[in-house]
Amino acid sequence: MRFRHIVSETLNGLRRNLTMTLAVIMTMWVSLSLFGSGLLASQQINLMKGNWYDKIEIAVFLCTKDTRGQMCTPGQDISQSQKDEIERTLRTNPEVAPDGIFFETKAMAFAEYQDRYRGNPLGAVLTEQDMQESFRVKLKNPEHYEGVVSAVVGLPGVQTVQDLRAILEPFFQWLNLLQWTAIVASGLLLVAAAMQIGNTIRLAAFARRREIGIMRLVGASNLYITLPFLLEAIVSALVGAALACVTLAAGVYFVIFQRAQPSIQGLPWIQWHHALLAMGGVAIVGLLLSIIPTLITTRKYLRV
């Protein structure tokens, strides 16, 4: 009997405050969709970082007679003794991965150049003698590259040192900025949703103040009085969270699977298990946003 009364009160409350309930659902839908998008973006960035950081290497380009640099002798190629000193410095550096040093000859560099510009007029511009020899260095931890760079950049015969991480870092910074922008925007909307839920419950409690007073007089517990309001908020939050999950699933399918993944096949893309994690986060946040404001509001306004 009590359960039937609670369900009846919940349904009556949803009907009485239909406009406010729809507003709460819409706000939750948009805010949780943005929040879930931020979670998906975070997972995508982590996948890209893990994939690219594993491939990041330091390229130590050596002097030729045609290159200019502070450690180059004009008109002369690097000597064998200088190559040996550079290789010894790299092999004894603790940040360099075991077997992480590869020496690229001019012939190798020229073959890669021809392969890259095959069928392009630029492929006939340079010759093998125009290529630079280089050491390609893999690191134990791509995050720690400064020590290796500083160890070889001032050695005789080194024309320049190129770190691919320095090239990729600005790209990841922009991605992180977009990610945090989405999270902050969704956070503001989530706060607005929580306030709207609190106002809805407050109005519902005010409209039913006589009923609440009677229930108090007959000895109804706080939990019994609060449950209809709590269920109203939970229903609104679950509907908003469900719509947000559908939005995220549609975005993953149409944007990632149908567009991005076929177009750029060399990158790792988020999969359904990543989307499910984001949806789980959306559902948890949605429930918290419905329960916490309701408990605070009912505690304050249901005192008779």
WORA-V942024 format. One record per helix or strand of 2 or more residues. SS is the DSSP state (helix for helix, strand for strand). FROM is the first residue (numbers start at 0). LEN is the number of residues. If there is no record, write none. Layout:
BEGIN
ss: [SS;SS]
from: [FROM;FROM]
len: [LEN;LEN]
END
This chain:
BEGIN
ss: [helix;helix;strand;helix;strand;helix;helix;helix;strand;helix;strand;helix;helix;helix;helix]
from: [1;17;56;79;95;105;120;127;133;145;157;163;208;221;271]
len: [15;38;6;12;9;11;4;3;6;7;6;44;9;42;30]
END
